[in-house]
Amino acid sequence: MSDVLTFIEGKVGRIRLNRPKALHALTTPMCEAILAALIAWRSDPAVEAVVIDHAEGRGFCAGGDIRMLAESGAKDGVEARAFFHTEYRMNHALFTYAKPTIAFMDGITMGGGVGLACPCDFRVATENTKLAMPETGIGLFPDVGGGWYLSRLPGRVGQFMALTGYRADGADCLALGLATHYVPSDRLDEVKAAVAAGGQADLHAAIKAFGVGAPIARIVEQRGAIDRLFASDELEDIYAALESDGGEWASQQLATLKTKSPQTMKVSLRLLQEGATMATFEDEMRQEYAVGCRVVQRHDFLEGVRAVIIDKDNTPRWNPDTPEGVTPHVLDQIFAPLSDAETWTPN
């Protein structure tokens, strides 16, 4: 059975992630299959909209094939670069797609899963949704357009999510605009059937008909503290603000940050700062590709994957191990544009 199922149902093209034992984490062949379907359906009059969901299991998509990226990064990085190149073309194709796209974020939606869902016109959350960009915990950064999407969230929520890996539930996603609709998971099959039958005919109404009021979003209650304590684009300032606050919530966030890679927390802050000013999504992906190609070959990513995914001792030894140790020069090296021959292109 294929890891991605692509087929036409009624008036819609269906993309179903089908790798349940890995929580539908994306591989290069999966990205290639999704991209091929999107290109084929672009000019197919039988396809009026595209639906992305997952087959069995509790995750929509847990991210990318991290183990492969680390194994490649420890060698020449060729396989990792090929994955990013294909994945980002898929992300860009979704972002620029002319036909309506609908993502059903039922369950774990992290990393590469966010990259699949966020470009879609309609993003359906449920009571099972757990959306996060937890990459700083393994020495990576929120890529797949994270610099674009997170920098456009209200206040400093994007910076907070990028640094801490906060898991937004369905209500959070709706409140932040990461989701457009909130539907109980036991109604999803009815929604998909209605969308397949109706095609482009008022998709919003078709989805909304099955929606319910979301619970109160936890993140809304923390907005004041987030905007105040995560106000700076300098990691050292955020540490200082959390330390001087001294409250229980601030102390919890500081303890969380101290488990993350200082290098990729700083990369994330710069990515969001520059992402907010990017003229196009293509520009964003070009930058993220350059950054990603370098980060997967650096110590913190290899060490983070060892500690969290391979040995599972959850005690990564970051280098440098403090924010002060990550110099502007190191960041400039990571963010330097690639040569014309190496740069990412959308086609």
C-alpha positions in Angstrom: 0.0 0.0 0.0 1.3 3.4 -0.9 2.3 6.0 1.8 0.1 8.5 -0.1 -3.3 7.7 -1.6 -4.4 10.1 -4.4 -7.7 9.7 -6.1 -10.7 11.7 -7.4 -14.0 11.4 -5.5 -17.0 13.3 -6.8 -15.8 16.8 -7.7 -12.6 16.8 -5.6 -9.1 15.4 -5.7 -8.3 13.5 -2.5 -4.8 13.3 -1.0 -4.7 10.9 1.9 -1.5 10.4 4.0 -1.1 6.7 4.6 1.9 6.0 6.8 0.1 5.5 10.2 3.0 3.8 12.1 5.1 7.0 11.6 2.1 9.3 12.3 2.1 10.0 8.5 5.5 11.7 8.7 6.6 12.8 5.2 9.3 11.2 3.1 10.7 12.4 -0.2 8.6 10.0 -2.2 5.4 11.1 -0.4 6.2 14.8 -1.2 6.8 13.8 -4.8 3.5 12.0 -5.0 1.5 14.9 -3.5 3.3 17.4 -5.9 2.5 15.1 -8.9 -1.2 15.0 -8.0 -1.4 18.7 -7.5 0.2 19.3 -10.9 -2.0 16.8 -12.6 -5.2 18.2 -11.1 -4.3 21.8 -11.8 -5.7 21.5 -15.4 -8.2 18.7 -14.8 -11.7 20.1 -15.1 -13.1 17.1 -13.2 -11.3 18.4 -10.1 -12.9 21.5 -8.6 -11.1 21.4 -5.2 -8.4 19.4 -3.3 -8.9 17.7 0.1 -5.9 16.7 2.2 -6.4 14.4 5.2 -5.0 11.2 6.7 -6.0 7.5 6.7 -6.1 5.6 10.0 -4.2 6.7 13.1 -4.2 9.6 15.5 -2.0 12.0 13.6 -2.7 14.2 10.5 1.0 14.5 10.0 3.8 14.5 12.6 6.4 16.2 10.4 9.2 15.0 8.2 11.5 12.0 8.1 13.8 13.4 10.9 15.9 10.2 11.2 16.8 10.3 7.5 17.6 14.0 7.7 20.0 13.4 10.6 21.7 10.4 8.9 22.1 12.5 5.7 23.3 15.5 7.7 26.0 13.4 9.4 27.4 12.6 5.9 27.2 14.8 2.9 23.7 16.2 3.3 22.7 15.4 -0.2 19.6 13.3 0.7 18.5 16.0 3.2 18.7 18.7 0.6 16.8 16.7 -1.9 14.0 16.2 0.7 13.8 19.9 1.6 13.9 20.8 -2.1 10.9 18.6 -3.0 9.0 19.3 0.2 9.3 23.1 -0.3 8.1 22.8 -3.9 5.1 20.9 -2.6 4.5 23.7 0.0 4.8 26.4 -2.6 2.5 24.5 -5.0 -0.2 24.4 -2.3 0.4 28.1 -1.4 -0.1 29.2 -5.0 -2.8 26.7 -6.0 -5.5 28.2 -8.2 -8.2 25.7 -7.0 -9.6 25.7 -3.4 -7.7 23.4 -1.0 -9.0 22.0 2.3 -6.9 20.4 5.0 -8.4 18.3 7.8 -6.0 18.8 10.8 -7.5 16.0 12.9 -4.9 14.9 15.4 -1.2 15.7 15.6 -0.2 18.4 13.1 3.4 19.2 13.5 6.4 20.5 11.4 5.8 19.2 7.9 2.1 18.7 8.7 1.8 22.4 9.4 3.5 23.0 6.1 0.8 20.9 4.4 -2.1 22.5 6.2 -1.3 26.2 6.5 -1.2 27.0 2.8 -4.7 25.6 2.3 -7.7 27.9 1.9 -9.8 26.0 4.4 -8.2 24.4 7.5 -10.4 22.3 9.7 -9.5 21.7 13.3 -11.1 19.2 15.7 -11.1 18.4 19.4 -8.1 16.1 18.6 -5.9 18.8 16.9 -2.5 19.3 18.4 -0.6 21.8 16.1 3.0 22.7 16.9 6.3 23.6 15.5 8.6 21.8 18.1 11.8 21.9 16.0 14.0 23.9 18.4 13.9 20.8 20.8 15.9 18.8 18.2 18.2 21.6 17.0 16.0 22.5 14.0 13.8 25.5 13.3 10.2 26.0 12.1 10.6 25.6 8.4 8.0 24.6 5.6 7.0 28.3 5.7 7.1 28.7 9.5 8.9 32.0 9.0 5.9 33.2 7.0 3.0 31.8 9.0 4.3 32.3 12.5 5.4 35.9 11.9 1.9 36.8 10.8 0.1 35.5 13.9 -1.2 38.1 16.3 1.2 39.9 18.7 4.2 37.7 19.7 2.3 34.4 19.6 4.4 33.2 16.6 7.7 33.8 18.4 6.3 32.1 21.5 5.3 29.0 19.5 8.6 28.9 17.6 10.7 29.0 20.7 8.7 26.8 23.1 7.1 24.4 20.7 3.7 25.2 22.3 1.0 22.7 21.3 -2.0 24.6 20.1 -5.3 22.7 20.4 -8.2 23.1 18.0 -9.7 26.1 19.9 -6.3 27.8 19.9 -5.9 27.2 16.2 -9.4 28.7 15.5 -8.7 31.8 17.7 -5.3 32.4 16.0 -6.6 32.0 12.5 -4.5 28.8 12.0 -7.8 27.0 11.5 -10.8 28.4 9.6 -13.3 26.0 11.0 -13.9 23.8 14.1 -15.7 20.5 13.5 -16.2 17.5 15.8 -14.1 14.6 14.6 -17.2 12.3 14.4 -18.7 14.6 11.7 -15.6 14.7 9.4 -16.8 12.0 7.1 -20.0 13.9 6.5 -18.1 17.1 5.8 -15.8 15.3 3.2 -18.9 13.7 1.5 -20.6 17.2 1.3 -17.4 18.8 -0.1 -17.0 15.9 -2.7 -20.6 16.3 -3.8 -20.6 20.1 -4.0 -17.1 20.8 -5.3 -16.4 24.5 -5.4 -20.0 25.4 -4.6 -19.7 27.4 -1.4 -17.1 25.3 0.4 -17.3 27.6 3.5 -21.1 26.9 3.9 -20.5 23.1 3.3 -17.9 22.9 6.1 -19.6 25.4 8.4 -22.8 23.3 8.4 -21.1 20.7 10.5 -19.2 23.1 12.7 -19.7 23.8 16.4 -18.5 26.5 18.8 -15.0 25.9 19.9 -14.1 25.9 23.6 -12.4 28.9 25.1 -8.8 29.1 23.7 -6.1 28.8 26.4 -3.7 30.9 24.4 -6.0 33.9 24.3 -5.8 34.0 28.1 -2.0 34.1 27.9 -1.8 36.7 25.2 -0.9 39.6 27.5 2.0 37.6 29.1 3.2 36.3 25.7 3.3 39.7 24.1 5.1 41.3 27.1 7.6 38.6 27.9 8.4 37.5 24.3 8.5 41.1 23.0 12.1 41.1 21.9 13.8 39.5 18.8 16.9 39.0 21.0 16.8 35.7 22.9 18.9 37.1 25.8 16.2 39.7 26.3 13.4 37.1 26.4 15.4 35.1 29.0 15.9 38.3 31.1 12.2 39.2 30.9 11.1 35.7 32.0 13.6 35.6 34.8 12.6 39.1 36.1 8.9 38.2 36.0 9.3 35.3 38.4 5.7 34.2 38.1 4.7 30.5 37.7 3.9 30.8 34.1 7.0 32.7 33.2 9.2 30.2 35.2 7.6 27.3 33.3 8.4 29.0 29.9 12.0 29.7 31.0 12.5 26.1 32.0 11.1 25.0 28.6 13.5 27.3 26.7 16.4 25.9 28.7 15.8 22.5 27.1 15.9 23.8 23.6 18.9 24.5 21.3 20.1 28.1 21.8 21.4 28.2 18.2 18.1 27.3 16.6 16.1 29.4 18.9 18.1 32.4 17.6 17.7 31.1 14.1 14.0 31.0 14.6 13.7 34.5 16.0 15.7 35.8 13.0 13.6 33.7 10.6 10.4 35.3 11.9 11.8 38.8 12.0 12.9 38.5 8.3 9.8 36.4 7.3 7.5 39.2 8.3 9.0 41.4 5.6 9.2 38.8 2.8 7.5 40.0 -0.4 6.5 36.5 -1.5 6.2 33.0 -0.2 8.8 32.0 -2.8 11.3 34.3 -1.2 10.5 32.7 2.2 11.1 29.2 0.9 14.3 30.2 -0.8 15.6 31.5 2.5 14.4 28.5 4.6 16.1 26.1 2.1 19.4 27.8 2.5 19.1 27.8 6.3 17.8 24.2 6.4 20.7 22.9 4.2 23.1 24.3 6.8 21.3 23.5 10.0 20.9 19.8 9.2 24.7 19.4 9.1 25.4 21.3 12.3 26.1 19.7 15.7 22.8 20.7 17.4 20.6 19.0 14.9 22.6 15.7 15.0 22.8 15.9 18.8 19.1 16.7 19.2 18.0 13.8 17.0 20.3 11.5 19.0 18.9 12.6 22.3 15.2 12.8 21.5 14.6 10.3 18.7 17.5 7.7 18.7 18.8 7.2 22.2 15.7 8.9 23.8 17.7 10.1 26.8 16.2 13.6 26.3 19.5 15.2 27.5 20.9 16.9 24.4 24.3 18.6 24.9 23.9 21.8 22.9 26.9 23.6 21.6 26.9 26.5 22.4 24.8 25.8 25.4 23.9 29.4 26.2 22.2 32.2 24.1 25.3 34.3 24.6 27.5 31.6 22.9 25.5 31.9 19.6 27.2 34.9 17.9 25.9 37.1 15.1 28.7 35.8 12.9 27.3 32.2 13.3 23.8 33.4 12.4 25.1 35.3 9.3 26.8 32.1 8.1 23.6 30.1 8.5 21.5 32.7 6.7 23.9 33.5 3.9 22.3 33.0 0.4 23.3 29.9 -1.5 25.0 30.2 -4.9 22.9 30.4 -8.0 23.6 26.8 -8.8 22.5 25.6 -5.3 19.5 27.9 -4.7 16.0 26.6 -4.3 13.5 27.3 -7.1 9.7 26.6 -7.2 9.6 24.8 -10.5 
